[in-house]
Amino acid sequence: MKINGKEYRTIWFESNIVKIIDQTKLPHQFTIKELKTVKDAINAIKVMEVRGAPLIGGTAAYGLALAVQENNNPEFIKKSAEELIQSRPTAINLKWAVDRMMKKLSGINSDQILSIALNEAKEICDEDEKFCENIGINGLKVIEEIYNKKKDTVNILTHCNAGWLATINWGTATSPIYHAHKKGIPVHVWVDETRPRNQGANLTSYELNEEEIPNTIIADNTGGILMQRGEVDMCIVGTDRTLSNGDVCNKIGTYLKALAAHDNNVPFYVALPSSTIDWDIKDSKNIPIEERNSEELSHVEGVDENNQVKKVLIYPKKSKAMNLAFDVTPAKYVTGLITERGISDASSDGLKQLFKK
């Protein structure tokens, strides 16, 4: 997708270095950062220079390739894999990508291992890009159906950033929107600000602006009244981990949007590649929910009158804050799961039908 009219992916390998778009600097600064070691990759994931489940997986894959490039000793590679998996707990793509890399590298001799690692990391990223493109093609059908009935602009509400910046390209929740826009269907996106890190305001609106798609940022609690007024035709969100029964773990606040959508008969779709499905955990209570630093709540970054980026405290100094990063939306509130293979019910039977092995 585009930034300043130029096509980018979120991560790529060039001259023995992994390059990423530093998302902690957006939207005020566009910075390409270099990852030279596996520790660089781990840090990029931890501090959210890269974020979004598919991109975290891609970064972990390239991080393991960097580990091989540093030291192809099996013990070092194994330790690096363990540290990568521990860098963020909730997004299942992280462990999925590392496990896939380790399986590919198992038993490979030192002469071949680096090229195999790099090829597999690239394959993981290329595959995700294709999956996200197909998610868009499949999700486009839903938008087309609404447009054919309404004959007017389709208003779509999304939460957090499940755009191309959260993946390798296209995005998950945004991919159907991009495909609709390219087809000439008029769309408008309600962009949840998404506290505490404002990924909706800072990232989703930013990338939609670059693609010239009409959008409006709203406070996280505004979606309900917009649905009551009939100003939301559908919701599309992403997911960091979806269980085989259709329960969806996503950015904190997703559950409340699903409840509002259910109460107002607004379709609520979740877009995801198959790498985000957790086939092992059966009970959503067992999903590890990340609790992040409370400073993400108490401090906000912005640009001052001198165009300088500053971080300011917005809470009373003595106040405490709790910063849970994700919540779980039960399958019963999900209209459908949009995947690279098609759209299924949010249920064990639905997913089994779509992903027959």
C-alpha positions as a Markdown table, in Angstrom:
| # | Residue | x | y | z |
|---|---|---|---|---|
| 1 | Met | 0.0 | 0.0 | 0.0 |
| 2 | Lys | 1.0 | 3.6 | -0.3 |
| 3 | Ile | 2.8 | 6.2 | 1.9 |
| 4 | Asn | 3.3 | 9.6 | 0.2 |
| 5 | Gly | 2.4 | 7.9 | -3.1 |
| 6 | Lys | 5.1 | 5.2 | -2.9 |
| 7 | Glu | 4.3 | 1.5 | -2.5 |
| 8 | Tyr | 5.6 | -0.2 | 0.7 |
| 9 | Arg | 5.4 | -3.4 | 2.6 |
| 10 | Thr | 5.8 | -3.2 | 6.4 |
| 11 | Ile | 8.9 | -5.4 | 6.5 |
| 12 | Trp | 11.6 | -6.4 | 4.1 |
| 13 | Phe | 15.2 | -7.8 | 3.9 |
| 14 | Glu | 17.8 | -5.7 | 2.2 |
| 15 | Ser | 21.7 | -5.8 | 2.4 |
| 16 | Asn | 21.7 | -8.3 | 5.3 |
| 17 | Ile | 19.4 | -6.1 | 7.3 |
| 18 | Val | 15.7 | -6.3 | 8.1 |
| 19 | Lys | 13.9 | -3.0 | 7.6 |
| 20 | Ile | 10.6 | -2.0 | 9.1 |
| 21 | Ile | 8.4 | 1.0 | 9.3 |
| 22 | Asp | 8.7 | 2.3 | 12.9 |
| 23 | Gln | 5.0 | 2.5 | 13.9 |
| 24 | Thr | 5.7 | 4.3 | 17.2 |
| 25 | Lys | 6.7 | 7.3 | 15.2 |
| 26 | Leu | 3.5 | 7.4 | 13.0 |
| 27 | Pro | 1.6 | 9.5 | 12.1 |
| 28 | His | 3.9 | 12.5 | 12.8 |
| 29 | Gln | 7.1 | 11.0 | 11.4 |
| 30 | Phe | 7.7 | 8.3 | 8.8 |
| 31 | Thr | 10.9 | 6.4 | 9.8 |
| 32 | Ile | 12.4 | 3.3 | 8.4 |
| 33 | Lys | 14.3 | 1.4 | 11.1 |
| 34 | Glu | 17.0 | -1.2 | 10.6 |
| 35 | Leu | 17.0 | -4.5 | 12.6 |
| 36 | Lys | 20.5 | -6.0 | 12.6 |
| 37 | Thr | 20.2 | -8.6 | 15.3 |
| 38 | Val | 17.7 | -10.9 | 16.9 |
| 39 | Lys | 17.6 | -8.7 | 19.9 |
| 40 | Asp | 16.6 | -5.8 | 17.7 |
| 41 | Ala | 13.7 | -7.8 | 16.4 |
| 42 | Ile | 12.7 | -8.8 | 19.9 |
| 43 | Asn | 12.8 | -5.2 | 21.0 |
| 44 | Ala | 10.8 | -4.0 | 18.0 |
| 45 | Ile | 8.0 | -6.4 | 18.9 |
| 46 | Lys | 8.1 | -5.6 | 22.6 |
| 47 | Val | 8.0 | -1.8 | 22.2 |
| 48 | Met | 5.5 | -2.0 | 19.3 |
| 49 | Glu | 7.7 | -0.6 | 16.6 |
| 50 | Val | 5.9 | -3.4 | 14.8 |
| 51 | Arg | 2.5 | -4.6 | 16.0 |
| 52 | Gly | -0.5 | -6.5 | 14.6 |
| 53 | Ala | -0.6 | -10.2 | 14.8 |
| 54 | Pro | 0.5 | -11.0 | 11.2 |
| 55 | Leu | 3.3 | -8.5 | 11.2 |
| 56 | Ile | 4.5 | -9.7 | 14.6 |
| 57 | Gly | 4.7 | -13.2 | 13.1 |
| 58 | Gly | 6.6 | -11.9 | 10.1 |
| 59 | Thr | 9.0 | -10.0 | 12.3 |
| 60 | Ala | 9.6 | -13.0 | 14.5 |
| 61 | Ala | 10.4 | -15.1 | 11.3 |
| 62 | Tyr | 13.0 | -12.6 | 10.1 |
| 63 | Gly | 14.2 | -12.2 | 13.7 |
| 64 | Leu | 15.1 | -15.9 | 13.7 |
| 65 | Ala | 16.8 | -15.5 | 10.4 |
| 66 | Leu | 18.9 | -12.7 | 12.0 |
| 67 | Ala | 19.8 | -15.1 | 14.8 |
| 68 | Val | 21.1 | -17.6 | 12.3 |
| 69 | Gln | 23.0 | -14.8 | 10.6 |
| 70 | Glu | 24.6 | -13.9 | 13.9 |
| 71 | Asn | 25.4 | -17.4 | 15.2 |
| 72 | Asn | 24.2 | -20.6 | 13.6 |
| 73 | Asn | 24.9 | -22.6 | 16.7 |
| 74 | Pro | 21.8 | -24.7 | 17.4 |
| 75 | Glu | 21.6 | -23.6 | 21.1 |
| 76 | Phe | 21.8 | -19.9 | 20.2 |
| 77 | Ile | 19.0 | -20.4 | 17.6 |
| 78 | Lys | 16.8 | -22.3 | 20.1 |
| 79 | Lys | 17.4 | -19.7 | 22.8 |
| 80 | Ser | 16.5 | -16.9 | 20.3 |
| 81 | Ala | 13.3 | -18.7 | 19.3 |
| 82 | Glu | 12.3 | -18.9 | 23.0 |
| 83 | Glu | 13.0 | -15.2 | 23.6 |
| 84 | Leu | 11.0 | -14.3 | 20.5 |
| 85 | Ile | 8.0 | -16.2 | 21.6 |
| 86 | Gln | 8.1 | -14.5 | 25.0 |
| 87 | Ser | 8.3 | -11.0 | 23.6 |
| 88 | Arg | 4.5 | -10.6 | 23.4 |
| 89 | Pro | 2.1 | -13.2 | 24.8 |
| 90 | Thr | -1.3 | -12.8 | 23.1 |
| 91 | Ala | -0.8 | -12.8 | 19.3 |
| 92 | Ile | -0.7 | -16.5 | 18.3 |
| 93 | Asn | 1.0 | -15.6 | 15.0 |
| 94 | Leu | 4.2 | -15.1 | 16.9 |
| 95 | Lys | 4.6 | -18.6 | 18.2 |
| 96 | Trp | 3.1 | -20.0 | 14.9 |
| 97 | Ala | 5.8 | -18.3 | 12.9 |
| 98 | Val | 8.7 | -19.2 | 15.2 |
| 99 | Asp | 7.5 | -22.9 | 15.3 |
| 100 | Arg | 7.3 | -23.0 | 11.6 |
| 101 | Met | 10.8 | -21.5 | 11.2 |
| 102 | Met | 12.3 | -24.0 | 13.7 |
| 103 | Lys | 10.7 | -26.9 | 12.0 |
| 104 | Lys | 12.1 | -25.8 | 8.7 |
| 105 | Leu | 15.6 | -25.3 | 10.2 |
| 106 | Ser | 15.7 | -28.6 | 12.1 |
| 107 | Gly | 18.7 | -30.7 | 11.1 |
| 108 | Ile | 20.0 | -28.3 | 8.4 |
| 109 | Asn | 23.8 | -28.0 | 8.1 |
| 110 | Ser | 25.6 | -24.6 | 8.6 |
| 111 | Asp | 26.2 | -24.1 | 4.8 |
| 112 | Gln | 22.5 | -24.0 | 4.0 |
| 113 | Ile | 20.8 | -22.8 | 7.1 |
| 114 | Leu | 20.9 | -19.0 | 6.5 |
| 115 | Ser | 19.5 | -19.1 | 3.0 |
| 116 | Ile | 16.8 | -21.5 | 4.1 |
| 117 | Ala | 15.9 | -19.3 | 7.0 |
| 118 | Leu | 15.7 | -16.2 | 4.9 |
| 119 | Asn | 13.7 | -18.0 | 2.2 |
| 120 | Glu | 11.2 | -19.3 | 4.8 |
| 121 | Ala | 10.8 | -15.9 | 6.5 |
| 122 | Lys | 10.1 | -14.3 | 3.1 |
| 123 | Glu | 7.7 | -17.1 | 2.3 |
| 124 | Ile | 5.8 | -16.5 | 5.6 |
| 125 | Cys | 5.5 | -12.8 | 4.7 |
| 126 | Asp | 4.6 | -13.4 | 1.0 |
| 127 | Glu | 2.0 | -15.9 | 2.2 |
| 128 | Asp | 0.4 | -13.4 | 4.6 |
| 129 | Glu | 0.2 | -10.8 | 1.9 |
| 130 | Lys | -1.6 | -13.2 | -0.4 |
| 131 | Phe | -3.9 | -14.3 | 2.5 |
| 132 | Cys | -4.8 | -10.7 | 3.3 |
| 133 | Glu | -5.5 | -10.0 | -0.4 |
| 134 | Asn | -7.9 | -13.0 | -0.5 |
| 135 | Ile | -9.5 | -11.8 | 2.8 |
| 136 | Gly | -10.2 | -8.6 | 0.9 |
| 137 | Ile | -11.7 | -10.4 | -2.1 |
| 138 | Asn | -13.9 | -12.5 | 0.2 |
| 139 | Gly | -15.0 | -9.6 | 2.4 |
| 140 | Leu | -15.8 | -7.4 | -0.6 |
| 141 | Lys | -18.8 | -9.6 | -1.2 |
| 142 | Val | -20.4 | -8.4 | 2.1 |
| 143 | Ile | -19.8 | -4.7 | 1.2 |
| 144 | Glu | -21.2 | -5.2 | -2.3 |
| 145 | Glu | -24.3 | -6.8 | -0.9 |
| 146 | Ile | -24.9 | -3.8 | 1.5 |
| 147 | Tyr | -24.2 | -1.3 | -1.3 |
| 148 | Asn | -26.5 | -3.1 | -3.8 |
| 149 | Lys | -29.4 | -2.8 | -1.3 |
| 150 | Lys | -28.5 | 0.7 | 0.0 |
| 151 | Lys | -27.4 | 2.3 | -3.2 |
| 152 | Asp | -25.4 | 4.8 | -1.2 |
| 153 | Thr | -22.2 | 5.1 | 0.8 |
| 154 | Val | -21.4 | 2.0 | 3.0 |
| 155 | Asn | -20.5 | 3.1 | 6.5 |
| 156 | Ile | -18.1 | 0.7 | 8.2 |
| 157 | Leu | -16.9 | 0.9 | 11.8 |
| 158 | Thr | -13.5 | -0.6 | 12.7 |
| 159 | His | -11.5 | -0.8 | 15.9 |
| 160 | Cys | -7.8 | -0.5 | 16.5 |
| 161 | Asn | -5.6 | -1.0 | 13.5 |
| 162 | Ala | -6.1 | -4.1 | 11.5 |
| 163 | Gly | -4.8 | -2.3 | 8.4 |
| 164 | Trp | -1.9 | -3.0 | 6.1 |
| 165 | Leu | 0.4 | -1.6 | 8.8 |
| 166 | Ala | -0.6 | -4.5 | 11.1 |
| 167 | Thr | 0.2 | -7.1 | 8.4 |
| 168 | Ile | 2.6 | -7.3 | 5.5 |
| 169 | Asn | 0.2 | -5.6 | 3.1 |
| 170 | Trp | -3.5 | -5.0 | 2.5 |
| 171 | Gly | -4.5 | -5.6 | 6.1 |
| 172 | Thr | -7.2 | -7.9 | 7.5 |
| 173 | Ala | -10.2 | -5.7 | 8.4 |
| 174 | Thr | -9.2 | -3.0 | 5.9 |
| 175 | Ser | -8.5 | -5.3 | 3.0 |
| 176 | Pro | -12.3 | -5.6 | 2.0 |
| 177 | Ile | -12.5 | -1.8 | 2.4 |
| 178 | Tyr | -9.5 | -1.3 | 0.0 |
| 179 | His | -10.9 | -3.7 | -2.5 |
| 180 | Ala | -14.3 | -2.0 | -2.4 |
| 181 | His | -12.7 | 1.4 | -2.9 |
| 182 | Lys | -10.6 | 0.1 | -5.8 |
| 183 | Lys | -13.9 | -1.2 | -7.4 |
| 184 | Gly | -15.5 | 2.2 | -7.1 |
| 185 | Ile | -17.9 | 1.4 | -4.3 |
| 186 | Pro | -18.3 | 4.5 | -2.1 |
| 187 | Val | -17.2 | 3.7 | 1.5 |
| 188 | His | -16.8 | 5.7 | 4.6 |
| 189 | Val | -15.0 | 4.4 | 7.7 |
| 190 | Trp | -15.7 | 5.2 | 11.3 |
| 191 | Val | -12.3 | 4.9 | 12.9 |
| 192 | Asp | -12.3 | 4.2 | 16.7 |
| 193 | Glu | -9.6 | 6.3 | 18.3 |
| 194 | Thr | -8.6 | 3.1 | 20.2 |
| 195 | Arg | -7.2 | 4.1 | 23.6 |
| 196 | Pro | -4.7 | 3.8 | 25.1 |
| 197 | Arg | -2.2 | 3.8 | 22.2 |
| 198 | Asn | -4.6 | 5.4 | 19.7 |
| 199 | Gln | -3.8 | 2.9 | 17.0 |
| 200 | Gly | -7.0 | 3.8 | 15.2 |
| 201 | Ala | -6.4 | 7.5 | 15.1 |
| 202 | Asn | -2.6 | 7.3 | 14.6 |
| 203 | Leu | -2.5 | 4.3 | 12.1 |
| 204 | Thr | -5.8 | 3.4 | 10.6 |
| 205 | Ser | -6.9 | 6.9 | 9.7 |
| 206 | Tyr | -3.3 | 7.6 | 8.5 |
| 207 | Glu | -3.3 | 4.7 | 6.1 |
| 208 | Leu | -6.8 | 5.4 | 4.9 |
| 209 | Asn | -5.9 | 9.0 | 4.2 |
| 210 | Glu | -2.9 | 7.8 | 2.1 |
| 211 | Glu | -5.3 | 5.7 | 0.0 |
| 212 | Glu | -7.8 | 8.6 | -0.2 |
| 213 | Ile | -10.6 | 6.7 | 1.6 |
| 214 | Pro | -13.1 | 8.9 | 3.5 |
| 215 | Asn | -12.9 | 8.3 | 7.2 |
| 216 | Thr | -13.8 | 10.0 | 10.5 |
| 217 | Ile | -12.1 | 9.4 | 13.8 |
| 218 | Ile | -14.4 | 8.9 | 16.8 |
| 219 | Ala | -13.9 | 8.4 | 20.5 |
| 220 | Asp | -14.1 | 4.7 | 21.5 |
| 221 | Asn | -17.5 | 5.1 | 23.1 |
| 222 | Thr | -19.2 | 6.8 | 20.2 |
| 223 | Gly | -19.9 | 3.7 | 18.1 |
| 224 | Gly | -23.0 | 2.7 | 20.1 |
| 225 | Ile | -24.9 | 5.9 | 19.4 |
| 226 | Leu | -23.9 | 5.8 | 15.8 |
| 227 | Met | -25.3 | 2.3 | 15.5 |
| 228 | Gln | -28.5 | 3.4 | 17.3 |
| 229 | Arg | -28.9 | 6.2 | 14.7 |
| 230 | Gly | -28.4 | 3.8 | 11.8 |
| 231 | Glu | -25.2 | 5.3 | 10.8 |
| 232 | Val | -23.2 | 2.1 | 10.8 |
| 233 | Asp | -23.9 | -0.5 | 8.1 |
| 234 | Met | -21.3 | -3.1 | 9.3 |
| 235 | Cys | -18.4 | -3.5 | 11.6 |
| 236 | Ile | -15.1 | -5.2 | 10.6 |
| 237 | Val | -12.3 | -5.8 | 13.1 |
| 238 | Gly | -9.2 | -7.9 | 13.2 |
| 239 | Thr | -8.0 | -10.4 | 15.8 |
| 240 | Asp | -4.8 | -11.4 | 17.6 |
| 241 | Arg | -6.1 | -14.9 | 18.3 |
| 242 | Thr | -9.3 | -16.7 | 17.4 |
| 243 | Leu | -10.2 | -20.0 | 19.0 |
| 244 | Ser | -11.4 | -23.0 | 17.0 |
| 245 | Asn | -14.9 | -22.4 | 18.5 |
| 246 | Gly | -15.0 | -18.9 | 17.0 |
| 247 | Asp | -14.3 | -16.8 | 20.2 |
| 248 | Val | -12.2 | -13.8 | 19.2 |
| 249 | Cys | -9.4 | -12.1 | 21.2 |
| 250 | Asn | -8.7 | -8.6 | 19.9 |
| 251 | Lys | -7.8 | -5.2 | 21.1 |
| 252 | Ile | -9.4 | -4.1 | 24.3 |
| 253 | Gly | -12.8 | -2.6 | 23.5 |
| 254 | Thr | -13.7 | -5.0 | 20.7 |
| 255 | Tyr | -16.2 | -6.9 | 23.0 |
| 256 | Leu | -18.1 | -3.7 | 23.8 |
| 257 | Lys | -18.4 | -2.9 | 20.0 |
| 258 | Ala | -19.7 | -6.4 | 19.4 |
| 259 | Leu | -22.4 | -6.0 | 22.1 |
| 260 | Ala | -23.5 | -2.7 | 20.7 |
| 261 | Ala | -23.6 | -4.2 | 17.2 |
| 262 | His | -25.7 | -7.2 | 18.4 |
| 263 | Asp | -28.1 | -4.9 | 20.2 |
| 264 | Asn | -28.6 | -2.8 | 17.0 |
| 265 | Asn | -28.6 | -5.7 | 14.5 |
| 266 | Val | -25.5 | -4.4 | 12.9 |
| 267 | Pro | -23.4 | -7.2 | 11.2 |
| 268 | Phe | -20.1 | -7.7 | 13.1 |
| 269 | Tyr | -17.4 | -9.4 | 11.1 |
| 270 | Val | -13.9 | -10.5 | 12.1 |
| 271 | Ala | -11.2 | -10.7 | 9.4 |
| 272 | Leu | -8.2 | -13.0 | 9.9 |
| 273 | Pro | -5.7 | -15.2 | 8.1 |
| 274 | Ser | -5.6 | -18.9 | 9.2 |
| 275 | Ser | -2.3 | -18.3 | 11.0 |
| 276 | Thr | -4.3 | -16.4 | 13.6 |
| 277 | Ile | -6.4 | -19.4 | 14.5 |
| 278 | Asp | -5.5 | -21.2 | 17.7 |
| 279 | Trp | -6.6 | -24.8 | 17.3 |
| 280 | Asp | -5.3 | -25.9 | 20.7 |
| 281 | Ile | -6.8 | -23.6 | 23.3 |
| 282 | Lys | -10.4 | -24.6 | 23.8 |
| 283 | Asp | -11.5 | -22.1 | 26.6 |
| 284 | Ser | -11.0 | -18.4 | 26.1 |
| 285 | Lys | -10.2 | -18.1 | 29.8 |
| 286 | Asn | -6.9 | -19.7 | 29.0 |
| 287 | Ile | -5.9 | -17.0 | 26.4 |
| 288 | Pro | -2.9 | -15.1 | 27.9 |
| 289 | Ile | -4.1 | -11.5 | 28.1 |
| 290 | Glu | -1.2 | -9.0 | 28.0 |
| 291 | Glu | -1.2 | -6.3 | 30.7 |
| 292 | Arg | 1.0 | -3.5 | 29.5 |
| 293 | Asn | 2.7 | -0.5 | 31.2 |
| 294 | Ser | 0.2 | 1.9 | 32.7 |
| 295 | Glu | 2.2 | 4.8 | 31.2 |
| 296 | Glu | 0.4 | 4.0 | 27.9 |
| 297 | Leu | -2.7 | 5.2 | 29.6 |
| 298 | Ser | -1.4 | 8.0 | 31.7 |
| 299 | His | 0.7 | 9.7 | 29.0 |
| 300 | Val | -0.2 | 10.8 | 25.5 |
| 301 | Glu | 2.1 | 11.8 | 22.6 |
| 302 | Gly | 1.3 | 14.6 | 20.2 |
| 303 | Val | 2.8 | 17.5 | 18.2 |
| 304 | Asp | 3.1 | 20.9 | 19.8 |
| 305 | Glu | 2.9 | 24.3 | 18.2 |
| 306 | Asn | 6.6 | 24.1 | 17.1 |
| 307 | Asn | 5.9 | 20.7 | 15.4 |
| 308 | Gln | 7.8 | 18.9 | 18.0 |
| 309 | Val | 6.6 | 15.5 | 19.2 |
| 310 | Lys | 6.1 | 15.5 | 23.0 |
| 311 | Lys | 4.7 | 13.1 | 25.6 |
| 312 | Val | 2.6 | 14.6 | 28.4 |
| 313 | Leu | 1.0 | 13.3 | 31.6 |
| 314 | Ile | -2.8 | 13.5 | 31.5 |
| 315 | Tyr | -3.7 | 11.8 | 34.8 |
| 316 | Pro | -3.3 | 13.0 | 38.4 |
| 317 | Lys | 0.2 | 12.1 | 39.5 |
| 318 | Lys | -1.0 | 9.9 | 42.4 |
| 319 | Ser | -3.5 | 8.0 | 40.3 |
| 320 | Lys | -3.0 | 4.3 | 39.4 |
| 321 | Ala | -4.1 | 2.8 | 36.1 |
| 322 | Met | -4.5 | -0.7 | 34.8 |
| 323 | Asn | -3.8 | -1.4 | 31.1 |
| 324 | Leu | -5.2 | -4.7 | 29.8 |
| 325 | Ala | -4.4 | -4.8 | 26.1 |
| 326 | Phe | -7.0 | -7.3 | 24.8 |
| 327 | Asp | -10.5 | -8.7 | 25.5 |
| 328 | Val | -12.5 | -11.7 | 24.2 |
| 329 | Thr | -15.6 | -11.5 | 22.1 |
| 330 | Pro | -17.7 | -14.7 | 22.4 |
| 331 | Ala | -18.5 | -16.3 | 19.1 |
| 332 | Lys | -22.3 | -15.7 | 19.5 |
| 333 | Tyr | -21.7 | -12.0 | 18.8 |
| 334 | Val | -19.7 | -12.6 | 15.6 |
| 335 | Thr | -21.7 | -12.5 | 12.4 |
| 336 | Gly | -18.9 | -14.2 | 10.4 |
| 337 | Leu | -15.2 | -14.9 | 10.1 |
| 338 | Ile | -13.6 | -13.5 | 6.9 |
| 339 | Thr | -10.6 | -15.7 | 6.0 |
| 340 | Glu | -8.4 | -16.3 | 3.0 |
| 341 | Arg | -10.5 | -19.4 | 2.2 |
| 342 | Gly | -13.9 | -17.7 | 2.5 |
| 343 | Ile | -16.4 | -16.6 | 5.1 |
| 344 | Ser | -17.5 | -19.0 | 7.9 |
| 345 | Asp | -19.8 | -19.0 | 10.9 |
| 346 | Ala | -17.9 | -18.2 | 14.1 |
| 347 | Ser | -18.2 | -21.8 | 15.3 |
| 348 | Ser | -16.2 | -25.1 | 15.4 |
| 349 | Asp | -18.3 | -26.5 | 12.5 |
| 350 | Gly | -17.9 | -23.3 | 10.5 |
| 351 | Leu | -14.1 | -23.3 | 10.8 |
| 352 | Lys | -13.8 | -27.1 | 10.3 |
| 353 | Gln | -15.7 | -26.8 | 7.0 |
| 354 | Leu | -13.5 | -24.0 | 5.8 |
| 355 | Phe | -10.2 | -25.6 | 6.9 |
| 356 | Lys | -10.7 | -29.3 | 6.1 |
| 357 | Lys | -7.2 | -30.8 | 6.0 |
